């Protein structure tokens, strides 16, 4: 497939690498324009484009930029993108650590529902509940013992199926997280968020989430990261996330 990826940070850049290695035709864009993304594109064998080039004539679009940047995208960016093209949202809301406060989300709106209102298109939530290191280093072939899982939520079954196939190709068992409204179950500080679980445990973790509890735990993160130090290890971050919502 032709896949346009807007955002080349830890998550977007890794998705571009992995899906390019899987044989897809990748276009990458970031805030630096074509020249700003050219070196990375050449490194991974992708096409450097601007954000409009990333959505023109592609089969899947991946948005992997911070929430404030999503609301700053051109209002007509998706005007000529067919409704059949899945738009993947990988974002997470981190007020106090990275993001300014967003009133609608603070008042209970599911994060990716808010994203959908900003871009004017339905989105599929995916690749947001695995750590960057996990995504880059811990993927395994389909059927491998100990393979980790990633949740995928959305309202369009065909779009969700397409995105789940990409999660599989990236090295993870895709777990159906339900509708886009239900994607709150895979938001930061929920039981299924960035805990490196297999598919069976991920399903249990998504089911164990209690609406409204995660935000308070998420807002404790700055203090917890202070305890972990400036450069916490991947294992320490996983252990911290599991400690917020022990399953056993």
C-alpha positions as CSV (number, residue, x, y, z in Angstrom):
1,X,0.0,0.0,0.0
2,X,0.9,3.7,-0.3
3,X,1.1,5.0,3.3
4,X,1.5,8.7,4.2
5,X,3.0,9.4,7.6
6,X,2.9,12.9,9.1
7,X,5.4,13.0,12.0
8,X,8.8,11.4,12.1
9,X,9.5,11.3,15.9
10,X,10.0,8.1,17.9
11,X,6.6,6.6,17.0
12,X,6.0,7.9,13.5
13,X,9.6,7.4,12.4
14,X,9.6,3.8,13.7
15,X,6.2,3.1,12.0
16,X,7.7,4.4,8.7
17,X,10.8,2.1,9.1
18,X,8.8,-1.0,9.9
19,X,6.1,-0.6,7.3
20,X,8.7,0.3,4.7
21,X,10.6,-2.9,5.6
22,X,7.3,-4.8,5.2
23,X,7.2,-3.7,1.5
24,X,4.9,-0.7,1.6
25,X,5.5,2.5,-0.3
26,X,6.1,5.2,2.4
27,X,5.8,8.9,2.2
28,X,7.0,10.9,5.2
29,X,6.3,14.5,6.2
30,X,7.1,16.7,9.2
31,X,7.0,20.3,10.3
32,X,10.3,21.0,8.5
33,X,8.8,20.6,5.0
34,X,10.3,18.5,2.3
35,X,13.9,19.6,3.0
36,X,13.4,19.0,6.7
37,X,12.4,15.3,6.2
38,X,14.7,14.5,3.3
39,X,17.6,13.0,5.2
40,X,15.3,10.7,7.2
41,X,13.4,9.7,4.1
42,X,16.6,8.8,2.2
43,X,17.8,6.8,5.2
44,X,14.8,4.5,5.2
45,X,14.0,4.5,1.5
46,X,10.9,6.6,1.8
47,X,9.7,9.6,-0.3
48,X,10.0,13.0,1.4
49,X,6.9,15.1,1.0
50,X,5.1,18.0,2.6
51,X,1.9,17.3,4.6
52,X,-0.3,17.6,1.6
53,X,1.8,15.1,-0.3
54,X,1.4,12.7,2.6
55,X,-2.4,12.6,2.1
56,X,-2.6,12.8,-1.7
57,X,-3.4,9.5,-3.4
58,X,-2.4,7.2,-0.5
59,X,-4.2,4.2,0.9
60,X,-3.5,4.9,4.6
61,X,-2.6,8.1,6.5
62,X,-0.8,8.0,9.9
63,X,-0.9,11.1,12.1
64,X,1.9,10.9,14.6
65,X,2.3,14.4,15.9
66,X,1.5,16.0,19.3
67,X,-2.1,16.9,20.0
68,X,-1.6,20.7,19.8
69,X,-0.1,20.2,16.3
70,X,-3.1,18.3,15.2
71,X,-5.4,21.2,15.8
72,X,-3.1,23.4,13.7
73,X,-3.3,21.2,10.6
74,X,-4.9,23.0,7.6
75,X,-8.7,22.7,7.8
76,X,-8.9,21.4,4.3
77,X,-6.1,18.9,4.5
78,X,-8.5,15.9,4.1
79,X,-11.0,17.5,1.8
80,X,-10.0,15.4,-1.2
81,X,-9.1,12.2,0.6
82,X,-11.6,9.5,0.0
83,X,-13.6,8.4,3.0
84,X,-12.3,4.9,2.4
85,X,-8.8,5.9,3.4
86,X,-8.1,5.1,7.1
87,X,-6.6,7.9,9.2
88,X,-4.6,6.5,12.1
89,X,-4.1,8.6,15.3
90,X,-1.1,7.6,17.4
91,X,-1.3,10.5,19.9
92,X,-1.6,10.7,23.6
93,X,-2.6,13.5,25.9
94,X,0.0,14.5,28.5
95,X,-0.9,17.8,30.2
96,X,1.8,19.0,32.6
97,X,4.5,17.0,30.9
98,X,4.2,18.1,27.2
99,X,0.8,19.4,26.2
100,X,-1.3,22.5,27.1
101,X,-4.6,21.7,28.7
102,X,-7.5,20.9,26.4
103,X,-10.8,21.7,28.0
104,X,-12.9,19.1,26.1
105,X,-10.6,16.2,27.0
106,X,-10.3,17.4,30.6
107,X,-14.1,17.4,30.7
108,X,-14.3,13.8,29.7
109,X,-14.1,13.6,25.9
110,X,-12.1,10.6,24.7
111,X,-8.8,11.8,23.3
112,X,-9.1,10.4,19.8
113,X,-12.7,11.5,19.5
114,X,-11.3,15.0,20.1
115,X,-8.7,14.3,17.4
116,X,-11.5,13.3,15.0
117,X,-13.2,16.7,15.6
118,X,-10.0,18.5,14.9
119,X,-9.2,16.9,11.6
120,X,-12.8,16.5,10.5
121,X,-12.5,12.8,9.8
122,X,-13.1,9.6,11.6
123,X,-9.8,8.2,12.9
124,X,-8.5,4.8,14.1
125,X,-6.6,4.8,17.3
126,X,-3.5,2.6,17.1
127,X,0.2,2.4,18.0
128,X,-0.4,4.7,21.0
129,X,-0.3,2.1,23.9
130,X,3.2,0.8,23.2
131,X,6.4,2.5,24.3
132,X,8.7,3.8,21.6
133,X,11.4,1.3,22.6
134,X,8.8,-1.5,22.5
135,X,7.7,-0.5,19.0
136,X,11.2,-0.3,17.7
137,X,12.9,-3.2,19.4
138,X,10.4,-5.8,20.7
139,X,8.3,-6.7,17.7
140,X,8.2,-10.4,16.7
141,X,7.0,-12.4,13.8
142,X,3.3,-13.5,13.8
143,X,2.9,-16.6,15.9
144,X,6.1,-16.2,17.9
145,X,6.0,-17.1,21.5
146,X,5.9,-14.1,23.8
147,X,4.7,-11.7,21.1
148,X,3.4,-8.5,22.6
149,X,0.1,-6.8,21.7
150,X,-1.1,-3.4,20.7
151,X,-4.7,-2.2,20.8
152,X,-6.6,-0.8,17.9
153,X,-9.9,1.1,18.2
154,X,-12.3,2.6,15.7
155,X,-15.8,2.8,14.3
156,X,-15.3,1.5,10.8
157,X,-14.7,-2.2,10.7
158,X,-12.9,-2.2,7.3
159,X,-10.6,0.6,8.3
160,X,-9.9,-1.0,11.6
161,X,-9.1,-4.3,9.9
162,X,-6.6,-2.5,7.6
163,X,-4.9,-0.9,10.6
164,X,-4.8,-4.1,12.5
165,X,-3.0,-5.8,9.6
166,X,-0.3,-3.0,9.8
167,X,0.1,-3.5,13.5
168,X,0.6,-7.2,12.8
169,X,3.2,-6.4,10.1
170,X,5.0,-4.1,12.6
171,X,5.5,-7.1,14.9
172,X,2.6,-7.1,17.3
173,X,-0.6,-8.9,17.9
174,X,-3.4,-6.5,17.2
175,X,-6.2,-6.5,19.8
176,X,-9.6,-5.0,19.0
177,X,-10.1,-2.1,21.4
178,X,-13.7,-1.5,20.4
179,X,-15.2,1.7,19.1
180,X,-13.4,5.1,18.9
181,X,-15.4,6.2,22.0
182,X,-14.1,3.1,23.8
183,X,-10.5,4.0,23.0
184,X,-10.3,5.7,26.4
185,X,-9.4,2.2,27.6
186,X,-6.0,2.5,25.9
187,X,-5.2,6.1,27.0
188,X,-2.3,6.9,29.3
189,X,-2.4,5.3,32.8
190,X,-5.1,2.8,32.0
191,X,-4.3,-0.9,32.7
192,X,-3.5,-1.6,29.0
193,X,-1.2,1.4,28.5
194,X,2.4,0.7,27.7
195,X,2.7,-2.4,29.9
196,X,4.2,-4.8,27.3
197,X,1.4,-7.4,27.6
198,X,0.6,-10.3,25.3
199,X,-2.8,-10.4,23.5
200,X,-4.6,-12.4,26.2
201,X,-3.4,-10.1,29.0
202,X,-4.1,-7.0,26.8
203,X,-7.7,-8.0,26.4
204,X,-8.0,-8.4,30.2
205,X,-6.3,-5.1,30.8
206,X,-8.7,-3.2,28.4
207,X,-11.7,-4.8,30.1
208,X,-10.3,-3.8,33.5
209,X,-10.2,-0.1,32.8
210,X,-12.5,2.1,34.8
211,X,-13.7,5.3,33.1
212,X,-12.5,8.4,34.8
213,X,-9.7,6.9,36.9
214,X,-6.8,7.3,34.4
215,X,-6.6,11.1,34.4
216,X,-5.7,11.3,38.1
217,X,-3.0,8.7,37.7
218,X,-1.7,10.3,34.6
219,X,-1.3,13.6,36.4
220,X,1.0,11.9,38.9
221,X,3.4,11.0,36.2
222,X,5.7,14.1,36.6
223,X,6.3,13.1,40.2
224,X,6.9,9.5,39.3
225,X,9.4,10.4,36.6
226,X,11.3,12.5,39.1
227,X,11.6,9.4,41.2
228,X,12.8,7.4,38.2
229,X,15.5,9.9,37.3
230,X,16.3,11.8,34.1
231,X,16.8,8.7,31.9
232,X,14.6,5.9,33.1
233,X,15.0,2.5,31.5
234,X,12.4,0.9,29.4
235,X,11.8,-1.8,32.1
236,X,11.4,0.9,34.8
237,X,8.7,2.7,32.8
238,X,6.9,-0.5,32.1
239,X,7.0,-1.4,35.9
240,X,5.7,2.0,36.8
241,X,2.8,1.7,34.3
242,X,1.9,-1.7,35.7
243,X,2.1,-0.4,39.2
244,X,-0.7,2.1,38.5
245,X,-3.1,-0.7,37.5
246,X,-2.0,-4.1,38.9
247,X,-4.0,-6.9,37.2
248,X,-3.2,-9.7,39.7
